[in-house]
Amino acid sequence: MFNFEELVDRRGLYHRSVETRIFEGVEPKDGFSIIPMSIADMNFKTAPAVIDEIDKRFKRDVFGYSINSKEFFDSIISWQKRRHGVNSIEEKNIGYENGVLGGLSSAATALLSRGDNILLHRPTYAGFNGILKNLGFNLIYSDLKIDKENVWRMDYEDMEKKIVENKIHLFVMCSPHNPTGRVWTRKELEKAYEIFKKHDVYVVSDEIWSDLILSGKKHIPSQLINEDAKSRTIAFYAPTKGYNLAGLGVSYHIVYNDFLNDRLLKEESLCHYNLNNVLSEAALIGAYSNDGEAWLDSLIEVIEGNIHLAVDFFSKIKGVDVIKPEGTYLIYPDFEKYLINKNISLYDLLVKCIEHGLLVSDGRIFGGKSTIRMNLAMPRKMLEEALDRFDKYIL
Ligand SMILES: Cc1ncc(COP(=O)(O)O)c(C=O)c1O
C-alpha cells in the first residue's frame, strides 16, 4: 500500500547526509553514487498523511506567529496512549520544542551550574557530547557492556559509583539507545531509577527513537516506571526519526513535575528561540493520525527486513561482531578483530567506504574504537547495492 521501494533523488536538497564528509578531501570515486548511511534521517519520502496535513495548513496562506493548536496537544496525548499506553498526560505537561538537543540544552542549563558533572552511557549519541560540552558541563561516562547473550547492558554498579564520586545530579538517558539500538526493558529502567532515586539524580530521557521499535520489543517510557521516575524525568519525543521530518524541526517535551516544568519553560523563554512552526506542527498532526500510524507500521516492517539482511551479511564476515538492534534503523558493528587480521586501521576502512560511495559514521564519535555506525533506512535495492559494494570492494 505504501511505496518504500522508490529510490528518492536527494541531490540538490542540501541534505547533510548527502553533502557532508567525515574526512576532508575524501570523496566518492567516479562511478560510485552516494549511499547516505550516516546522519540519522531516511532515504524514504515521508508519510502521505504528513504531506496532506502540511498541504492543508499551507493552503490557509497566512503564517503569523502562532501558539500550539488543540489538535497538536490532542495528537500527542492520543499517540502516547496508543503507542506506549500512557494515560496520564494533560496539555500542561506538553511543550513544543523545535529540537530535542535544544530541549536537552535548556533542561541541563535550567537544572545545573556550568562545570557540573553529567552522567551518560557510552557509546553515546554524539550530539549529546557536542552540545553539553559546549555549554560548559563536564561529561562522565558509564560504559555499556556486552553480556554473554550478546546484549548491551547498563553497568549499574559503575553508574552508582560514578554518581557518588562525581556528585552527579543529572543523567541523560537515551531510550531506545543510539547507537546500539537497545530498547531498555522495564526491569532495566527500574533498576536504574532505584539508583537515581537513592542519589537524587534528575533524568533527561531522550525518547526520540521510540517510534522505531523492532522484533516484538516494547518501548517503556521512563516516566511510566513509577511515581518517582515520573516526577524526576524530563522526557523528549519527536516524530522526526520515524517520519523523516528532521528538517522541519518538530519535537516536544513531557514533564509532570511542576518544579521541573517551570524551570524548563523559564529557561526556554529566555532566548526566545523555541517558537512554534506552523508547518512543523501540521507535520506532527499528520504523523500521529491513524493514516500516519499505518504508514509507520509498514515502514517498521521494511526496516526490520533491512536489518535482517545487513546483520546476516556482517555476521558472516570474519572478525566482525554485529548485534541485531531492537529499535532504531542503525547498526553498530565492531571491526576490531577484522582490522587486526587485515592489519589496517579504522581510518583505512572508513576511507574505503567513502571512496565507494558508502557514507557511514565513524564509531569513534560515539566513543567506540573500531566500530562503524550504519543507517539502514533505505529502499531494499539501495541496501543490496551497499552490501554488494562492501562485498566487492571493501571487505
Ligand atoms: C538520540 C538522539 N537525540 C537527538 C537527536 C537530534 O534531535 P533534534 O534534531 O531534534 O535535535 C538525534 C538525532 O539523530 C538522536 O539520535
The ligand as a Gaussian input file, in Angstrom:
#p B3LYP/6-31G(d) Opt

LIG

0 1
 C       19.261000      10.207000      20.389000
 C       19.076000      11.447000      19.574000
 N       18.684000      12.570000      20.176000
 C       18.520000      13.721000      19.482000
 C       18.758000      13.765000      18.128000
 C       18.616000      15.072000      17.412000
 O       17.348000      15.573000      17.603000
 P       16.972000      17.030000      17.116000
 O       17.282000      17.097000      15.667000
 O       15.501000      17.112000      17.397000
 O       17.764000      17.981000      17.941000
 C       19.166000      12.603000      17.451000
 C       19.450000      12.635000      16.023000
 O       19.963000      11.717000      15.454000
 C       19.331000      11.414000      18.194000
 O       19.732000      10.282000      17.618000

